[in-house]
Amino acid sequence: MINSFDDLIALFRTHDTWGIAYRGVSDASYDLQPSVGRIKLSKGRFRLYERYLFQRFQEQARGLLDTAPENSWEWLALAQHHGLPTRLLDWTYNPLVAAYIACQGRGRHNAAIFWDVQHNYVDLNENPDPLTISEFLRFRPAHLTPRIAAQRGLFTAQPDPQTPYVSDGLDRVLIAPKARRPILQQLYKFGVAHGSLFPDLDGLAAEIAWRASDSPPRNVSSKRRRRRGSRKSP
């Protein structure tokens, strides 16, 4: 169990991080299941539905892109990036990034960081279609978005998205609820924050809002206190 930032660092010091992928989840009870796999359908209908989602995205997104992805795997990564339910799971090579994702929110439940050892990477010649694979595969797009690059991100894909992710090399550690906020505060000092991991205006705004909630600017607070103190009773 991780109860502090020091516990977190001590754990990662024991890892030979070469080839290890990490995934943070804010609730340890969550299964590692791709978003499209949470759609409850029979096997036959599910395959048709997954294919339908993917094809519609490809057809309708082309007109919104300056440059189209070069293969079906890059199309699927783009769809995942923009919120379409897919069979991809997001991972990172940076354990501190996984810790940041895990510690989001203020729930009373344990968070968790999962890690997994090396899987085969996608060979486009052998597996050109991500929806027909027969083994667990890792994929890192050749043309990285700023977010994927900043987060040292990668994806895993699995043959059956309707079942949770499993692997002989899969392990995890729990993070106590009380440790979430202190860990986020320490990660911020090391440059792991929303603005750096999501390098766009949304990420910047989220980081500013978080910092303000953690430590409201004194001049704002003092002005509010003066206004409240200046009100006269009726």
Helices and strands as residue ranges (DSSP letters): H 5-13, E 21-25, G 35-38, H 43-61, G 62-64, H 72-81, E 88-92, H 95-102, E 111-116, G 130-132, E 137-139, H 146-150, E 153-157, E 171-175, G 177-179, H 180-189, H 194-197, H 201-214, H 218-230
